[in-house]
Amino acid sequence: MAKTVTIRMDDEAYETLSKHAEQDHRPLGQYIELAALKHAAQEAFCDDDEMNTILADDDLLKRIRRGLSDAKAHRGKFV
């Protein structure tokens, strides 16, 4: 079920978002919702630079593999 959320923003932010929503042919509320969801999705995953850093760290990869193995075997405490 849809929820109603009230936000407060300054005039400049309102004008900017309103302009973008209009250009996107969307109501302001829908534009803000989609922008927030897109931001949340981007934050949930790492970008290419972060992934390259992870893949270059052999110790980290070893610990990730060990953690995955532990999780599959139901070992350890997950928080």
DSSP file (Angstrom, degrees, kcal/mol; ACC not computed):
  #  RESIDUE AA STRUCTURE BP1 BP2  ACC     N-H-->O    O-->H-N    N-H-->O    O-->H-N    TCO  KAPPA ALPHA  PHI   PSI    X-CA   Y-CA   Z-CA
    1    1 A M              0   0    0      0, 0.0     2,-0.0     0, 0.0     0, 0.0   0.000 360.0 360.0 360.0 136.9    0.0    0.0    0.0
    2    2 A A        -     0   0    0      1,-0.0     2,-0.3     0, 0.0     0, 0.0  -0.320 360.0-149.8 -66.0 145.3    1.3    3.4   -0.9
    3    3 A K        -     0   0    0     -2,-0.0     2,-0.5     2,-0.0    -1,-0.0  -0.859   8.9-129.4-115.4 151.4    2.5    5.7    1.9
    4    4 A T        -     0   0    0     -2,-0.3     2,-0.4     2,-0.0     0, 0.0  -0.877  24.5-174.5-101.6 131.7    2.5    9.5    2.1
    5    5 A V        -     0   0    0     -2,-0.5     2,-0.5     2,-0.0    -2,-0.0  -0.989  11.9-151.3-127.0 133.3    5.7   11.2    3.1
    6    6 A T        -     0   0    0     -2,-0.4     2,-0.3     2,-0.0    -2,-0.0  -0.897  17.4-177.5-104.6 131.6    6.0   15.0    3.7
    7    7 A I        -     0   0    0     -2,-0.5     2,-0.5     2,-0.0    -2,-0.0  -0.927  17.3-144.4-126.3 154.0    9.4   16.6    3.0
    8    8 A R        +     0   0    0     -2,-0.3     2,-0.3     0, 0.0    -2,-0.0  -0.963  26.5 165.1-116.6 132.1   10.6   20.2    3.5
    9    9 A M        -     0   0    0     -2,-0.5    -2,-0.0     3,-0.0     2,-0.0  -0.974  37.0-101.2-142.8 157.7   13.0   21.7    1.0
   10   10 A D     >  -     0   0    0     -2,-0.3     4,-2.4     1,-0.1     5,-0.2  -0.274  40.7-102.6 -75.0 167.8   14.2   25.2    0.2
   11   11 A D  H  > S+     0   0    0      1,-0.2     4,-2.8     2,-0.2     5,-0.2   0.874 119.4  53.6 -59.3 -41.0   12.9   27.1   -2.8
   12   12 A E  H  > S+     0   0    0      2,-0.2     4,-2.4     1,-0.2    -1,-0.2   0.923 110.4  46.0 -63.1 -45.0   16.0   26.4   -4.9
   13   13 A A  H  > S+     0   0    0      2,-0.2     4,-2.8     1,-0.2     5,-0.3   0.918 113.2  50.9 -63.1 -42.9   15.8   22.6   -4.4
   14   14 A Y  H  X S+     0   0    0     -4,-2.4     4,-2.8     1,-0.2    -2,-0.2   0.934 111.6  46.7 -60.1 -47.1   12.1   22.7   -5.1
   15   15 A E  H  X S+     0   0    0     -4,-2.8     4,-2.3     2,-0.2    -1,-0.2   0.908 113.5  48.9 -63.2 -42.2   12.5   24.7   -8.4
   16   16 A T  H  X S+     0   0    0     -4,-2.4     4,-2.1    -5,-0.2    -2,-0.2   0.947 115.3  42.6 -62.6 -49.3   15.4   22.4   -9.5
   17   17 A L  H  X S+     0   0    0     -4,-2.8     4,-2.7     1,-0.2    -2,-0.2   0.887 113.4  52.6 -67.0 -38.4   13.5   19.2   -8.9
   18   18 A S  H  X S+     0   0    0     -4,-2.8     4,-2.4    -5,-0.3    -1,-0.2   0.911 109.3  49.8 -61.6 -42.1   10.2   20.6  -10.3
   19   19 A K  H  X S+     0   0    0     -4,-2.3     4,-2.2    -5,-0.2    -2,-0.2   0.917 112.6  46.5 -63.3 -44.2   12.1   21.6  -13.5
   20   20 A H  H  X S+     0   0    0     -4,-2.1     4,-1.6     2,-0.2    -2,-0.2   0.900 111.9  51.0 -65.8 -40.7   13.6   18.1  -13.8
   21   21 A A  H  <>S+     0   0    0     -4,-2.7     5,-2.6     1,-0.2     4,-0.2   0.913 110.5  49.4 -62.5 -42.3   10.3   16.4  -13.1
   22   22 A E  H ><5S+     0   0    0     -4,-2.4     3,-1.3     1,-0.2    -2,-0.2   0.911 110.2  50.2 -64.0 -42.8    8.6   18.6  -15.8
   23   23 A Q  H 3<5S+     0   0    0     -4,-2.2    -1,-0.2     1,-0.3    -2,-0.2   0.799 112.1  48.5 -64.8 -28.1   11.3   17.7  -18.3
   24   24 A D  T 3<5S-     0   0    0     -4,-1.6    -1,-0.3    -5,-0.2    -2,-0.2   0.398 112.9-122.6 -91.2   1.2   10.8   14.1  -17.5
   25   25 A H  T < 5S+     0   0    0     -3,-1.3    -3,-0.2    -4,-0.2    -2,-0.1   0.910  70.8 122.8  56.3  46.9    7.0   14.4  -17.9
   26   26 A R      < -     0   0    0     -5,-2.6    -1,-0.2    -6,-0.1    -2,-0.2  -0.950  69.6-102.0-132.6 152.6    6.4   13.2  -14.3
   27   27 A P     >  -     0   0    0      0, 0.0     4,-2.4     0, 0.0     5,-0.2  -0.429  40.6-112.8 -65.5 152.4    4.7   14.5  -11.3
   28   28 A L  H  > S+     0   0    0      1,-0.2     4,-2.6     2,-0.2     5,-0.2   0.902 115.3  52.8 -56.8 -45.0    7.2   15.9   -8.7
   29   29 A G  H  > S+     0   0    0      1,-0.2     4,-2.3     2,-0.2    -1,-0.2   0.902 110.9  46.7 -59.8 -42.0    6.4   13.2   -6.1
   30   30 A Q  H  > S+     0   0    0      2,-0.2     4,-2.6     1,-0.2    -1,-0.2   0.889 111.0  52.4 -67.9 -38.6    7.0   10.4   -8.7
   31   31 A Y  H  X S+     0   0    0     -4,-2.4     4,-2.5     2,-0.2    -2,-0.2   0.934 111.1  46.6 -61.9 -45.7   10.2   12.1   -9.8
   32   32 A I  H  X S+     0   0    0     -4,-2.6     4,-2.5     2,-0.2    -2,-0.2   0.910 112.0  51.6 -63.1 -42.5   11.6   12.3   -6.3
   33   33 A E  H  X S+     0   0    0     -4,-2.3     4,-2.4    -5,-0.2    -2,-0.2   0.940 112.3  45.0 -59.8 -48.2   10.6    8.7   -5.6
   34   34 A L  H  X S+     0   0    0     -4,-2.6     4,-2.5     1,-0.2    -1,-0.2   0.890 112.7  51.2 -65.4 -38.9   12.4    7.4   -8.7
   35   35 A A  H  X S+     0   0    0     -4,-2.5     4,-2.3    -5,-0.2    -1,-0.2   0.908 111.2  48.1 -63.5 -41.6   15.4    9.5   -7.9
   36   36 A A  H  X S+     0   0    0     -4,-2.5     4,-2.4     2,-0.2    -2,-0.2   0.906 112.4  48.5 -65.9 -41.6   15.6    8.2   -4.4
   37   37 A L  H  X S+     0   0    0     -4,-2.4     4,-2.3     2,-0.2    -2,-0.2   0.900 111.3  50.1 -65.7 -40.2   15.2    4.6   -5.6
   38   38 A K  H  X S+     0   0    0     -4,-2.5     4,-2.2     2,-0.2    -2,-0.2   0.917 111.3  48.9 -63.3 -42.7   17.9    5.0   -8.2
   39   39 A H  H  X S+     0   0    0     -4,-2.3     4,-2.0     1,-0.2    -2,-0.2   0.923 110.8  50.3 -62.3 -44.2   20.3    6.5   -5.6
   40   40 A A  H  X S+     0   0    0     -4,-2.4     4,-1.3     1,-0.2    -1,-0.2   0.892 110.1  50.3 -62.2 -40.0   19.6    3.6   -3.2
   41   41 A A  H  X S+     0   0    0     -4,-2.3     4,-0.7     1,-0.2    -1,-0.2   0.898 110.1  50.0 -65.9 -39.8   20.3    1.1   -5.9
   42   42 A Q  H >< S+     0   0    0     -4,-2.2     3,-0.6     1,-0.2    -1,-0.2   0.863 110.0  50.7 -66.4 -35.1   23.6    2.8   -6.8
   43   43 A E  H 3< S+     0   0    0     -4,-2.0    -1,-0.2     1,-0.2    -2,-0.2   0.758 102.0  62.3 -73.0 -24.6   24.6    2.8   -3.1
   44   44 A A  H 3< S+     0   0    0     -4,-1.3     2,-0.3    -3,-0.2    -1,-0.2   0.713 107.1  45.4 -75.0 -20.1   23.8   -1.0   -2.8
   45   45 A F  S << S-     0   0    0     -4,-0.7     2,-0.2    -3,-0.6     0, 0.0  -0.854  84.2-116.5-123.7 156.4   26.5   -1.9   -5.4
   46   46 A C        -     0   0    0     -2,-0.3     2,-0.1     1,-0.1    -3,-0.0  -0.616  27.8-121.8 -91.9 154.3   30.0   -0.9   -5.9
   47   47 A D     >  -     0   0    0     -2,-0.2     4,-2.5     1,-0.1     5,-0.2  -0.250  37.9 -89.8 -84.0 178.4   31.2    0.9   -9.0
   48   48 A D  H  > S+     0   0    0      1,-0.2     4,-2.5     2,-0.2     5,-0.2   0.871 125.9  51.7 -60.5 -39.8   33.9   -0.4  -11.4
   49   49 A D  H  > S+     0   0    0      2,-0.2     4,-1.9     1,-0.2    -1,-0.2   0.924 111.4  46.9 -64.0 -43.7   36.8    1.3   -9.5
   50   50 A E  H  > S+     0   0    0      1,-0.2     4,-2.3     2,-0.2    -2,-0.2   0.912 112.2  50.6 -63.8 -41.8   35.6   -0.2   -6.2
   51   51 A M  H  X S+     0   0    0     -4,-2.5     4,-2.9     1,-0.2    -2,-0.2   0.904 108.7  51.5 -64.4 -40.3   35.3   -3.6   -7.7
   52   52 A N  H  X S+     0   0    0     -4,-2.5     4,-1.3     2,-0.2    -1,-0.2   0.880 109.6  50.5 -63.0 -37.2   38.8   -3.4   -9.2
   53   53 A T  H  < S+     0   0    0     -4,-1.9     4,-0.5     2,-0.2    -2,-0.2   0.915 112.2  47.1 -64.8 -43.1   40.1   -2.5   -5.8
   54   54 A I  H >< S+     0   0    0     -4,-2.3     3,-1.4     1,-0.2     7,-0.3   0.941 111.6  49.9 -62.4 -48.2   38.3   -5.5   -4.2
   55   55 A L  H 3< S+     0   0    0     -4,-2.9    -1,-0.2     1,-0.3    -2,-0.2   0.734 107.2  55.6 -66.4 -22.3   39.5   -7.9   -6.9
   56   56 A A  T 3< S+     0   0    0     -4,-1.3     2,-1.0    -5,-0.2    -1,-0.3   0.572  89.1  84.9 -84.2  -9.9   43.1   -6.7   -6.5
   57   57 A D    <>  -     0   0    0     -3,-1.4     4,-2.4    -4,-0.5     5,-0.2  -0.774  55.7-177.0 -99.3  95.0   43.1   -7.5   -2.8
   58   58 A D  H  > S+     0   0    0     -2,-1.0     4,-2.2     1,-0.2    -1,-0.2   0.867  82.5  52.6 -61.1 -39.0   44.0  -11.2   -2.5
   59   59 A D  H  > S+     0   0    0      2,-0.2     4,-2.1     1,-0.2    -1,-0.2   0.918 110.1  48.3 -64.0 -42.7   43.6  -11.3    1.3
   60   60 A L  H  > S+     0   0    0      1,-0.2     4,-2.5     2,-0.2    -2,-0.2   0.921 110.8  50.7 -63.3 -43.8   40.1   -9.7    1.1
   61   61 A L  H  X S+     0   0    0     -4,-2.4     4,-2.6    -7,-0.3    -1,-0.2   0.891 109.0  52.1 -61.9 -39.0   39.1  -12.2   -1.6
   62   62 A K  H  X S+     0   0    0     -4,-2.2     4,-2.3     1,-0.2    -1,-0.2   0.922 111.2  46.9 -62.3 -43.4   40.3  -15.1    0.6
   63   63 A R  H  X S+     0   0    0     -4,-2.1     4,-2.4     2,-0.2    -2,-0.2   0.868 111.1  51.6 -67.7 -36.0   38.2  -13.8    3.5
   64   64 A I  H  X S+     0   0    0     -4,-2.5     4,-2.5     2,-0.2    -2,-0.2   0.930 111.0  47.9 -64.6 -44.8   35.2  -13.3    1.3
   65   65 A R  H  X S+     0   0    0     -4,-2.6     4,-2.4     2,-0.2    -2,-0.2   0.907 112.4  49.1 -62.0 -41.5   35.5  -16.9    0.0
   66   66 A R  H  X S+     0   0    0     -4,-2.3     4,-2.7     2,-0.2    -1,-0.2   0.910 111.4  49.7 -64.8 -41.6   35.9  -18.2    3.6
   67   67 A G  H  X S+     0   0    0     -4,-2.4     4,-2.5     2,-0.2    -2,-0.2   0.895 110.6  49.6 -63.9 -40.0   32.8  -16.3    4.7
   68   68 A L  H  X S+     0   0    0     -4,-2.5     4,-2.5     2,-0.2    -2,-0.2   0.916 111.5  49.1 -64.1 -43.2   30.8  -17.6    1.8
   69   69 A S  H  X S+     0   0    0     -4,-2.4     4,-1.8     2,-0.2    -2,-0.2   0.924 111.8  48.9 -61.5 -45.0   31.9  -21.1    2.6
   70   70 A D  H  <>S+     0   0    0     -4,-2.7     5,-3.1     1,-0.2     4,-0.3   0.904 111.0  50.5 -60.9 -42.0   31.0  -20.6    6.3
   71   71 A A  H ><5S+     0   0    0     -4,-2.5     3,-1.3     1,-0.2    -2,-0.2   0.921 109.6  49.5 -64.0 -43.9   27.6  -19.2    5.4
   72   72 A K  H 3<5S+     0   0    0     -4,-2.5    -1,-0.2     1,-0.3    -2,-0.2   0.845 113.8  46.5 -63.5 -32.8   26.8  -22.1    3.1
   73   73 A A  T 3<5S-     0   0    0     -4,-1.8    -1,-0.3    -5,-0.2    -2,-0.2   0.380 113.1-120.3 -89.5   3.7   27.8  -24.5    5.9
   74   74 A H  T < 5 +     0   0    0     -3,-1.3     2,-0.3    -4,-0.3    -3,-0.2   0.858  63.3 147.4  58.9  37.3   25.7  -22.5    8.5
   75   75 A R      < +     0   0    0     -5,-3.1    -1,-0.2    -6,-0.1    -2,-0.1  -0.789  39.3  17.3-101.4 147.2   28.8  -21.9   10.5
   76   76 A G  S    S-     0   0    0     -2,-0.3     2,-0.5    -3,-0.1    -9,-0.0  -0.202  89.5 -67.8  92.6 178.5   29.4  -18.7   12.5
   77   77 A K        -     0   0    0     -2,-0.1     2,-0.5     2,-0.0    -2,-0.0  -0.953  42.0-153.0-113.7 124.2   27.2  -16.0   13.8
   78   78 A F              0   0    0     -2,-0.5    -2,-0.0     1,-0.1     0, 0.0  -0.854 360.0 360.0-103.2 127.9   25.7  -13.6   11.3
   79   79 A V              0   0    0     -2,-0.5    -1,-0.1     0, 0.0    -2,-0.0   0.340 360.0 360.0-123.4 360.0   24.8  -10.1   12.3
